[in-house]
Amino acid sequence: MLDAEGRPGGAWRHTWDSLRLFSPAGYSSLPGWPMPSSQTKGFPTRDEVVDYLSRYERRYGFPIERPCEVRAVERDGERLRLRLKDQRSLTARAVVSATGTWGAPYIPDYAGRGLFRGIQLHSAHYRNPQPFAGKRVLIVGGGNSGAQILAEVSEVAETIWVTLKEPVLLPDDIDGRVLFERASARVRGDFDQAATTTLGDIVMVPPVKEARDRGVLTSVRPFECFTETGVVWREGTETKIDAVLWCTGFRPATEHLRPLGAVEPDGRIEVFDQRAVKEPRLWLAGYGNWTGAASATLIGAGRTARELTPRIKIALASENSAV
């Protein structure tokens, strides 16, 4: 196993300081060892998740080499060759790419964005609200990250929340357990009324509830363009702003796979049962529903692995029998 990070925890090491899961610990566990309940009030914190992942790795003694960054995966006869950042290369009969999306933050191409002289920061690089104290901040993005970041930045700054459409605020008693099951139902094709909720709908965790009670959990529709000092709205008015926080999601981190000619313009790769259609020695996990139901979540990763592992074993055994 090759990991570009220097320590266990993956993308969780790079999230903002106050981030919490929006599911109970028992519903965010990896196979074999449940995540302990949070030691603080509410759902597990970012630091508790990192600690769990670190101890999980030690518990099972996974053979992980880190930091080890794969720059490119290429065809090499009957094998795939992995070219590493340190100039080494490895070959393998099968490669599982599980780099997820955190390494590819997405910012929409608004007109004039390069002209704006204020701060622009993607949620992937946001840590806490202190740098924005006393400023007017535009928060762009209607998902859970946008709502949670808005909740804490609005305590120290004037905020304007920009979303494509009115955000879906879930009832206070619904958490990530319900979201996961309903998202899984959509992938399975169980399109009943309950399955219409998605992982993008906003869970009313305590900070978001508090923001609602303060009256700041309201959004406006997108602006038209940037100026040097602000944004122009579609009706022609201009608002001066100091900073933009982009909570606009991510794309698949698949640049290392482009030499295989299998990456589509949106970063995805056509797969069948998690196997790349254009390169059958390549398998994918952890990028979203297209690589397994909720495969980019902690609990979904385990379910994905249970499906993926036997498929790889069967494929390799089939190759051996054909020789």
N, C-alpha and C positions, 0 to 999 in steps of 0.2 A: 504494500500500500504506500503510495506516494502522496505526501501532503505538503503544500507550499507554505503552510503556516509554521512558525517556529515552535508553537506549543499547541496542546489539544484545545478544542473548543470551536474550531472552524470560524464561520462568520459571526458566531455569538461573541467573539472577542472584540468585534468592531461595531457592535450596536451601541445605541445611546445609553447613557449611564442608568437611567431610570426605567428602562424597558422591562416589562414583565410578560410572561406568558399570559394568554387569556384562556387557558385551560388549567384544570387542577393537575398537580404533578403526576398523579396516576394515569392521566390521559395524555401524557407527553413523554412516555417512557420508551426506551429501546428494548428489544427482546432480551429476556432472561433476568433483568434486574430493574425493578421499578425505581423511578426517580423518587427520592425522599420528599415528604411534604415540606413546604416552605417554612423556614424558621421565622419569617415575618408575616404580618397579617396580609392575607390575600394570596394570589398565585405566585409561583416561583419567580425570582428576580433574574436578571441577566447573569449576575455573578453566581447564583445558585445553579443555573443551567450549565455554565462553564465548568463549575466544580463537579457536577454530576458527569459530564462528558469526560472530564479528565480522569475521574475515578473509574468510570466504566472502561476506559481504555486500559488502565492499569489492571483492573480486575481480570480482563480476558487476555492480556498480554498480546495485543495485536502487533504484528510485525510492520511497523510504520517507519518510513524513512522521512525525516524532516530536518530543516526545510528543504524541499525538493520540488522545484517548479518544472513542469513539463511545458516546453515551448512549442512543440509540434509533434503530431502523430502522423506518420507517413507509411505508405506501403513499402514492404521490403520482401519481395518474393512471396513465400507462403506465410509470412509473419507481418506483424506491424512493428514499426520501429518508433520508439519514443525518444525524442531529442530533448535533453534536459538543459536547464539554464547554465549548469556548470560544465558544459561541453561534453558530458558523458552521453551515452545512448544505451537504451535497453531494447530488447525485442521480446515479443510475446505472441502466443497463438490467439489470445483474446484479450481485449482491453475493455475495462468498464470505466467510462468517464462519468464522474459524479461531482463535477465542479459547481453545479447549481447555477445560481444567478447573481449572487452577491458581488462577484467580480465584474459585473457588467451593468452598472447603474444607468438608467435611462433618463434623459432630459429631453422633453419635446422641443422642436425647433421653432420657437416663437420668433416672429419678425423682430429684428433689432436687438436680439438678446446679447449680441456681442458689443452693442453700444453702451449697455447699462454699466454705470461706474460703481454701483453698490456691490454688496456681498451677494454671491450666489453659492449655495451649498446644497448638495444632495443629501438626503437622509442617511445614505451610507456613510457619510463623513460627519454627521451631526453627533455631538456628544452631550451637550447640556445647554440650557438657555442663557447662561451668563454673558456670552459675547453679544447678545441681542438686547440686553437690558436698555430700556429707554428709547429703543428704535421703533420704526414702523416696519413691520415684517409681513411680507406676502407668503403665505403657505399654500403651495399648489399641490393638490392631490387629495382624493376623497376616500382613501382607504383607512385601515387601522393605524398605519404609521402617521398619516396626516392628522388624524384626530388626536392621537396621543401626543404628538409633538406640539400641535396647536394648544393642547390643554396646558402644557407646562410653559411654553413660550409666552402665552397670553397672560401669565402671572407677572411677567417683568417687562412686557412690550405691548405696543398696540399691534394687533394682528388683523389680517384680512385673509379669510379662507376661500380659496378658489377651487372649485370642483366642476367637472364637466356637466354633472347633473346633481340634483339634490341627493345628498348621501343617505344611504339606508341605515338608520339607527335601530339596532335590534332592541327588543324588550329587555329590561334590566335583568331578567332571570335567565337569559340565554348566553352561554359562553362558548368556548372553542369546541367543546364536546359536540354540541349540536351542529356547529358549522362543519366540522370534519365529517360527521355522518351524512349530512345533507350534500356536501360536495362529493363524497364517495358515491352517493345514490345517483347523482347526475352522471358520473362517469359510467356507472353500471347501466344507465338507461332507465332507472326507476323514476320517471318524471311525474311523480305525484306532486301535490301542492306543497308538501313539506320540503321537497327537494329543490325548491326555487331559491332558497337562501344560499349564498355563496361565501367563500372565504374572504371576499372583498367587503362584505357587509361589516358594519362597525359594532364591535362588542363594547358594551358600556362598562368598561373597567372603571374603578373608583375615580381616577383623575379625569376621565372623560365625563363621567356623571357630574363631577364638581364643575367642570367647564360648562356643561349644559345649565347647571343651576346658576352660574354667573352670567348666563346669557351670551356667551361667546361662541357657542357651538352652532353657528349659522354660517352659511356659505353663499357665495355669489358665483355667477357663471364666468367663464374665461374672458380675459382681456384680449384686445386686438393686437397690441404690439408693445415693445419697450421703447423708452426714450433713454437719454443718458441718466436721468434722475428718477424715473418712475415708469408707469405703464399708462397706456391709453385704452379706455374701455370701448366697447363696440358702439356705444351711443356718442362717442367723441370726447368725453370728459377725460381729464388726466389726473392721476393721483401720484403724489410724490412718495417714494418708498426708500428705505435704507438697505433692505436685504430681501432676498428670495430664498426660501427653503423649498427645494424640489422633493416632494414626497410622491414621486411619479413612477416608482417601481423599477423593475430590472428586466433585462433581457438574458437569455441563456448565455453563460460564459463558455462559448464554444470556439473561440478564436484558434485554439491549439489544434482543432480538428479540421480546419479549413484545407490543409494540404490533401485531405482525403476526397475533396470535391463533393462532400455530402451535406454541407451546411447551407441551408436556405437563407434568403435575404433577411429574414426576421431572426436569424440565429438558431432556429430549430433544425432538427434533423428528422427526416422521415423514418419512423420506426414501426416495426410490427412485433408485438410482444417484447418491447424494449430493445429490440435488435435493429441496428441501422439497416435500412433496405439497400442502400447503395454500397455498404461495406459490412458484410455479415460478421466480420471479426470484431466489430465494435458494438458495444452494448452501452446503454445510457440509463442513469438513475438519478433522481433527486432534482429534476428540473421543473416539475409541475405535473399536472394530470396527464400530459402526453407521454410521460415516462412512468406512469403508474398512479393510481388514485391517491391524491394528496401526497405525492412522493417527496415534496419539498418540506414536509413537516416532520417533526421528530417521530411521532407514532406512525406516520405514513411510510417513513424510510424503512422501518422494520417489515412492514407488510410487503413493500416493494422487493426487498431483499429475498423474502421467502419465495416470491414468484420468479425472481431473476436467477437465483443460484441454480436450481434444477434445470433451467433452460440452457444455461451455459454448459453444465455437465453433459447434458444430452447432445448438444452441438459438438463438443469436443470428442465425445465417445463415437459419434457418427463419423467424424473425420478419421479417427483411428481405425475404425472398421473398414473404411474405404481405402486405406493404404495397403 
